[in-house]
Structures are given as C-alpha cells and as structure tokens.
C-alpha cells in the first residue's frame, strides 16, 4: 500500500508517518501543499490513499480534492480529509466533493487504524 501525506506542517507529517509506519506501512510520499501534491501524485502513481489536510497555503486541501476527483486517472485513489476542521457542514462538504472519509486532528493510532481498515 502506498500512502501520500499532504500537510503544510512537517511536524504533522512526521507524526502521521510514524503512526503509519507502526502499522507496517512504509511506502509513503509527502507534499507540503495541494500544488506540490498534484505533482507528487502524478510522479508516484499508483497511490492507494491520501491523507489530506484542509488548510494549507498555495492550494488548500479542498481545492486539491476537487482537482483530483475531476481527473479519471485518480479515480481509484482513496482520500481521507485529515484536518482540525470538525464542523459538520465542512465534513459534509468534503464528502460530497469526493473524500472517502474524514479524520479530525489530533487523532490516535487506533483511529488511524480504523480508517485504514486494518
């Protein structure tokens, strides 16, 4: 399984990577904003799952989500919005735009494991 972490916080990406590694998954690529993430995604396909932050500079996660979902080349990629945005209307907005799931930061390794279905 290949996972992509998209978050402007290097600390958050490091925490996520450590938690994912503890589940035995080591094929991980990273990006610091949505614009960089589009390039990284294109260069690293196939990617199975993206953990996507909402609030980032350059291109936010919601814009990235809509761009990815508009491109059939990425139709098999699962996207989990992974953000501090916990307002119900935002969750619904992300799911309607094509997110497969939603995880509120900070999250526990157990919550991560549950979302991964492991």
Backbone torsions as a table, in degrees:
resi	resn	phi	psi	omega
1	UNK	NA	129.8	176.4
2	UNK	-107.5	129.7	-178.0
3	UNK	-119.2	141.5	175.0
4	UNK	-115.4	131.4	177.4
5	UNK	-104.9	124.1	179.3
6	UNK	-122.5	106.9	-178.2
7	UNK	-158.9	138.1	179.5
8	UNK	-75.0	-12.8	178.7
9	UNK	-93.2	114.0	177.9
10	UNK	-64.3	-32.5	178.1
11	UNK	-63.8	-44.8	179.8
12	UNK	-64.5	-41.1	178.1
13	UNK	-63.3	-39.0	179.0
14	UNK	-64.5	-42.2	178.0
15	UNK	-62.8	-47.6	179.7
16	UNK	-60.7	-44.1	-178.6
17	UNK	-61.7	-42.9	178.7
18	UNK	-61.4	-44.1	179.9
19	UNK	-65.4	-41.5	180.0
20	UNK	-67.8	-42.2	177.0
21	UNK	-59.0	-37.1	-179.5
22	UNK	-65.6	-16.9	176.9
23	UNK	-92.4	3.5	177.4
24	UNK	89.9	9.6	179.8
25	UNK	-102.8	121.2	-175.7
26	UNK	-120.7	-8.4	-179.9
27	UNK	-86.5	89.8	-173.0
28	UNK	-130.5	131.8	173.0
29	UNK	-117.9	157.8	-173.3
30	UNK	-135.1	155.0	173.5
31	UNK	-148.0	150.6	-175.8
32	UNK	-98.2	-6.4	175.1
33	UNK	-162.4	171.9	-175.7
34	UNK	-63.4	-36.7	-179.4
35	UNK	-65.4	-47.0	176.6
36	UNK	-62.2	-38.7	-178.1
37	UNK	-61.9	-37.4	177.8
38	UNK	-60.3	-42.0	179.4
39	UNK	-67.7	-45.7	-178.9
40	UNK	-63.2	-41.2	179.3
41	UNK	-61.5	-47.8	-179.0
42	UNK	-60.1	-40.0	-176.9
43	UNK	-78.4	-16.5	-172.1
44	UNK	-119.8	13.5	177.8
45	UNK	-63.1	144.8	2.9
46	UNK	-82.9	135.6	172.3
47	UNK	-109.9	131.5	-177.3
48	UNK	-85.9	-36.3	-171.5
49	UNK	-149.6	138.9	176.0
50	UNK	-119.2	128.0	167.8
51	UNK	-95.0	116.8	-168.5
52	UNK	-120.9	119.8	174.5
53	UNK	-75.0	150.3	-179.7
54	UNK	-85.1	-53.8	-172.5
55	UNK	-93.3	105.9	178.9
56	UNK	-144.5	155.2	175.2
57	UNK	-75.6	174.5	178.3
58	UNK	66.5	-68.5	173.8
59	UNK	-139.7	120.6	-178.9
60	UNK	-74.1	166.8	-176.3
61	UNK	-63.9	-34.7	-179.3
62	UNK	-66.6	-41.3	177.2
63	UNK	-64.0	-43.8	177.0
64	UNK	-58.8	-45.8	179.5
65	UNK	-55.4	-47.9	-178.7
66	UNK	-64.9	-39.0	178.8
67	UNK	-65.7	-43.3	-179.7
68	UNK	-65.0	-43.8	-178.7
69	UNK	-69.7	-18.7	177.9
70	UNK	-83.5	-8.2	-177.2
71	UNK	-111.4	114.0	-177.9
72	UNK	-60.7	-20.5	179.4
73	UNK	-61.9	-21.3	-176.8
74	UNK	-112.9	19.5	-175.2
75	UNK	-63.6	-25.4	-178.3
76	UNK	-87.7	-7.5	-177.4
77	UNK	-78.7	125.0	175.7
78	UNK	-85.1	141.5	-179.3
79	UNK	-126.6	125.6	174.6
80	UNK	-111.8	115.7	173.6
81	UNK	-68.9	126.4	-173.7
82	UNK	-127.6	93.1	-167.3
83	UNK	-151.5	167.2	176.7
84	UNK	-83.6	-4.3	177.4
85	UNK	-72.5	102.1	-176.9
86	UNK	-110.6	0.1	178.6
87	UNK	-61.7	130.5	-172.6
88	UNK	-55.4	-38.7	-178.7
89	UNK	-64.3	-33.0	178.4
90	UNK	-71.0	-39.4	177.6
91	UNK	-60.7	-48.1	180.0
92	UNK	-61.3	-42.2	179.5
93	UNK	-59.3	-45.0	-179.8
94	UNK	-66.1	-42.1	-179.7
95	UNK	-65.9	-39.8	177.6
96	UNK	-65.3	-31.3	-179.4
97	UNK	-80.6	-6.4	174.5
98	UNK	120.2	2.1	175.3
99	UNK	-66.2	142.2	179.1
100	UNK	-84.3	-25.4	-178.2
101	UNK	-162.7	178.1	-173.3
102	UNK	-144.3	133.7	-179.5
103	UNK	-134.2	124.0	-177.7
104	UNK	-89.9	130.7	177.0
105	UNK	-83.6	148.6	-8.3
106	UNK	-75.7	151.1	-179.0
107	UNK	-124.7	161.3	-178.6
108	UNK	-93.4	160.3	174.6
109	UNK	-58.3	-32.0	178.9
110	UNK	-65.5	-42.3	179.0
111	UNK	-64.8	-39.5	177.6
112	UNK	-62.3	-46.3	179.9
113	UNK	-59.9	-41.4	179.6
114	UNK	-63.2	-44.8	-178.9
115	UNK	-67.0	-31.8	178.0
116	UNK	-78.3	-14.7	-179.6
117	UNK	71.9	31.7	-179.1
118	UNK	-99.3	NA	NA
